């Protein structure tokens, strides 16, 4: 009776803090909780194997709860007969079928199962009235041609209501993509993951023409977000022709590119630069990230190795840009291009993320000095070589208007080196990690940053066995940062 007196809005507020699994366990609390649990559980559905998908297929028929579907096509394998008795029964039944001229070879049996599973999955997807996001996620392994064709062919049937489309498909299917472009009038967010394996450059170029036509024909003109990822095992892939032939997206506000850090998939960074400049007036977010080096047979050209530097060199300030995310590995040890870029864009940045290469104190000092108390910057994400009291002092004094801070690091030291030629301070030499953590807490104890507007701080948990640092660090930071209301664990993506 008490739960019925609680307003549904309050229950929803409570449910927002619970993981989906925990929420499902307490769904029987009341009707409101049951509705919330169903909404959360079925809002985003994955079909990655028939065994796990089968229970959902009937349950989700025509369901208005499903807004997002990810399909990872699976291989149908022959069923294993569990005992000699079953094998005997199966052989006799198969013999009866053959007497009726029924084709029941193992290949035919698999073909029928593929048809059945394909039909059931596609029928469900087509019948979801509130589906707004569709994700085809190839695992780069073998696949059934019929299955893959079917999950692509339903895009026109659901395209009228799709707002987000994520595609990772084999090269074989790229020439078929242009037929989908005209049936996506509401599409605003497109994510493409390209995997070419060891196919030749000539074949890749031929197949990629289909992808270029797909993006250019009606899709790009309405897109707000374009994200492009490549796999490091794409040996002969070159995105230069792709960017060279892309048209203009009049509404494009966000662009993401993630390729191997050595630039192996972008022989000519100027083509990427040209594409970005074409959209300079509308872009609000630019994200240039990297993966491990590409598996190619020849070394990348020098310009490709420094592809982020070449892309941002003397880059004019985008008038609407508020978010910038950069992977620092392609910049190597030379931070001058980064400093010039940040100096140009500092007056308007709200969010800045510098990832991949850990920054030392002196490098971070250069970045903070370049930003020079940016007026609008509210969220900063950094990767550090280690956390020290000097770094906390630097961020508090140099960026007092920050409200959210994410710091990634794997070490904690209680003091930076005073000698510029040294990496580790003399007092830290030979100390254990546990001792460094204890001394760090002692140094920070009693510090107060009254002018720092920080309200949220996220850091990772210690990666070293039994030594954990989140619990001892939380009261330290809560005490020294008066406005801090959220101290959270930063979980790796």
Secondary structure, DSSP 4 states (H G I P E B T S, - for coil): -HHHHS-HHHHHHHHTTS-HHHHHHTGGG-HHHHHHHHHHHHHEEEE--HHHHHHHHHHTTT-SS--EEEE------PPPP-SHHHHHHHHHHHHHHHHTT----HHHHHHHHHHHHHHHHHHHHHT-TT--EEEEE--SS---HHHHHHHHHTHHHHGGG--EEEEE--GGGGGGTHHHHTT-TT--EEEEEE--TT--HHHHHHHHHHHHHHIIIIIHHH-SEEEEEE-TT-TT---HHHHHH----TT--EEEEEEETT-TT-S-HHHHHHHHHHTTTT--EEEEEEESPP--SSPPPHHHHTHHHHHHTTPPPPTT--EEEEESGGGTT--HHHHHHHHHHTTT-SEEEEEEEEEPHHHHHHHHHHH-S-SS--EEEEEES-B-HHHHHHHHHH-TT--EEEEE-S-B-S---SSTT-SS-GGGTT--HHHHHHHHHHHHTT---TT----EEEEPPP-STT---HHHHHHHHHHH-TT--EEEE----
